[in-house]
Amino acid sequence: MSGLEVRWDGVSHRYDGEDVVRDVTLHIAPGESVALLGPNGAGKTTLTRMLMGLVRPRAGAVHVGDWDVATRRPDQMAARVGYAFQHADQQLFARTVRGDVGFGPRRLGRGDAGVDDVLAELGLEGAAERHPYDLPAPVRKLVTLAGVFAMQPAVLMLDEPTAGFDRGLRARVVEAVRRRNAGGVTVIVVSHDLEFVATVARREVTLERGRVVKQGSGVGDQGPGS
């Protein structure tokens, strides 16, 4: 699937009376690969949750392609945005890895087409019939990523996708993300893993205290096509 433009236009949000996102305007072009960087509490995850309608800004608007997110439910947004949460256990619920990875495509009316390919791509074919919670935490994370990839979204939104990964697991995810970005998918990652960022992001956006404070080309500018 071709990528879509993502836009946050003048968005703000607060929790418990504290501003966590402050008048942020940020546009990501179709097929671009962007890393959102910054310390914990900078507002990165709040911005990304706005893409799914999981957080509604108190001011401003969010668009994914020609959709105003305010007019869509989170389950509708899943047709365009594949969102991998920071904590894998928030997404796993099926009794088998195959069932979990195939849930999203089935909800979108695509059946199980491509599920086996994604399992093989991420080295999960041997765990396909195992219960996700019988697997180590890093592999559970890999299962959630496989589920997102299997949905073939136009926008990949990955929150700390390599947390706890060794080099082997990171390499699998790097190749999977780069392959999709090279095919035109828009990629947005939130990560403290600068080695990962260096290999997948062509632009970095740094946030502090809910504001964009810096933008520039990716670390080493090693994104797909470079």
Secondary structure, 3 states (H helix, E strand, C coil): CCCCCEEEEEEEEEECCEEEEEEEEEEECCCCEEEEECCCCCCHHHHHHHHHCCCCCCEEEEEECCEEHHHCCHHHHCCCEEEECCCHHHCCCCCCHHHHHHHHHHHCCCCCCCHHHHHHHCCCHHHCCCCHHHCCHHHHHHHHHHHHHHCCCCEEEEECCCCCCCHHHHHHHHHHHHHHHHCCCEEEEECCCHHHHHHHCCEEEEEECCEEEEEEECHHHCCCCC
